Amino acid sequence: MGLIKTIGRKPGVQRVLAAAAYGYLRLVRRTNRFTVEPADADARLDSYGPFIAAMWHGQHIMISFMRRPHDRIATIISRSPDGNINTMALTRMGVRVMRASGARGRVVKDARAKGGAEGLRAMVKALKGGETVAFSADVPKVSRVCDAGIIMLARFSGCPIVPVAVVTSRHIRFNSWDRACLGLPFGRGAMVFGEPTYVPREVSPEEVDALRQRVQAELNRVHDRAYTLVGRLDRVGGLAAAPASQGVAA
């Protein structure tokens, strides 16, 4: 393990970094003029009750911006030390963090699969307890290909999947596998919520795949619309390969 990574895992350092991340995200939220679509988004979201807020992994940094004062939102982060900073920052943003492995496509074959089942149970419990759950829909390490795990979460919880995009006109795009995007202050922002997808309790593998493709298409649509609203193009997939530590200002 490198020296920088070792230092970065010290609890005191992580607390400082989490506080800095929280402060920066508040600055971005307050200094961007956000447009929300659809116009009746508040009424729609309230009518769904607790729902699964589906996002592409690269947008996870700003997903907490969708939280309204009365919302109860939870998300899941792995127990690895690298997830500690995100956990502390999100907690400050009013998001409850569950530490467990995420539910992935393997639970389609075996709902008791080690790792995925743990996260699945935690998220189902949160939804049944009245919390909205923010969930990255991507296949692990494959950007913008929807995984079947989110379909299983909707199946077992009975809650709808609502795709959401949160973008800003000024941002940094990292050359990580998910093309993660970090907003910059003093610009325009957009939050776009998609059409809900409900998953029946009894569903065939073919129906799971069709629902997965539907969520994927709607996630792409809301991201395209959000970038249109801020006058930018969604450049994911259009950047030249570069070391993951680099970022590209947009």
Disulfide bonds with the S-S distance in Angstrom:
none
